[in-house]
Amino acid sequence: MTIPIAGAMLVRDRVLLVHRHPKRRAYPDCWNLVGGHIEPGEDPVDALRRECQEELGVDIEAYVRFNMAVSNPHLAMISFLVTRWRGEPANTAPDEHDDLAWFSADEINDLKLAHPEGRADLQSATRWQSA
């Protein structure tokens, strides 16, 4: 069974990532995108908006689809590069994440990522400029 996941990369000149709580069953103690399961019948964009509100307390205003490599065959990652939002991101889901931080492309090199195969994708997101 494949699990659909919506993931968000909030980006300025850096990418915002969340640190998964060490007690989490899946991908503990790793940096990851904000996001989570797409509920049955839920549109991926609606899931994106819901997850960003639940986990960061922000309202999404502008986004583009952005592919990120994920090698887990049980996950269907639908990721978005979020370029504008209302509110200041905060950790509003401390049971899921114990930290959040902004990272440059160089800083991403040294992170323990939930999906290290997506490292280059995260780094390229830091260079994204709106048209």
N, C-alpha and C positions, 0 to 999 in steps of 0.2 A: 504494500500500500504506500502510495506517495502522499506526503503531507505538504499541502500548499502553504507557503510562508510569504508574508510581505515584509520586506526589509527596507529601512530608510537610512540614507546617508545624508545627514544635514551637512551642508558645505558652505563655508565662507572662503577663506584661503586655506582652510584646514577642514578635516572631516571629524564630525562628532561620533565617537564610539562609546558604547557602554561596556562596563566590565561585569561579566556574569558572576553572580555570587558563587563562592567556592562550594557551597552546599547544593548547588543546582545539579540535577541528575544529568542533563545534557550539556556538554561543553562547559564544565565548571572552571572557574578561574581563568577565563579567556575574554579577550576583547571581541566585540561583535557589533553588528548593526542594531539599531533600535528596530523592534518589530516582533512578529509572532505569527501564530496560526491564522489563516484566513478561515473564518467560520463558514459552515455549509450555507450556500446561497449568497454569501457576501462577495461583493465586488472587490478586487484587489486594492483599488484606490480607496474604497471605504475602509478596508482593513488598515491601510497605511494611515489614514486620518485617525482612526480609532486608536491604533497602537501609539502613535506620536502623542496623542492627547493623554492616554493612560500612563505611558512610561516617561514622558518628558513635560507634560502640561503645556504643549504648544499646539497651535492650530495651523495646519499646512495651508499655504497660499499659492505656491508655485512648485512644480516638480516636473521631472522628465524620467521616462523609463531608462534604466541604466543596468546593463547586465553585469553580474558579478559571478565569478566562477565558484561553484560549490560542488565538491566531488561526492557528497553523500547521495546515493541513488534513491534514498527514501525521502529526500526533500526536493520540492519544486519551488525554488527561490524566485520570487518576483521582486526585484529590487528597484528602488527609485532614488534618484538624486534630488534632494529637496533643496531648493534654492532660495525660498522665501517662506517665512512663517511669522506668526504673531505670538509674542511671549518669549521669555528667556528660558531656554532649556534647563530643567532641573530634574533630579532623580526622584520622580514621583512613584516609583515602583521599587522601593528598597528591598523587598523580598526577592526580587529578580536580579537586581544589579546593586553592587556595593560601591560603584563609582561611575563617573562619566567624565570624558575629557576630549579636548580638541587636539588633533594630531596633524603634523605636517607630513609630507611624503617621506622625508628622511626618518622621522620618528616612528613611522609605521614599520620600518625595516626591523626594528627590535622587539616588536610586540608579539606576545603569544596570542594568536588569533584563533577564533573558533573555526574559521575556514581559511587556513593559510594559503590555499590555492587561489584565493581572491585578493592576495596582497597587492599585486600589480593593479588590479581594478580599483582598490581603495586609493592607492597612490595617484592614479590618473584622475580620480575624482577631485583631488586637491587642486588640480590645474584647470578644472572646468570653469569656464567663463560664460555667463549668459550672453546671448546674442543681442 
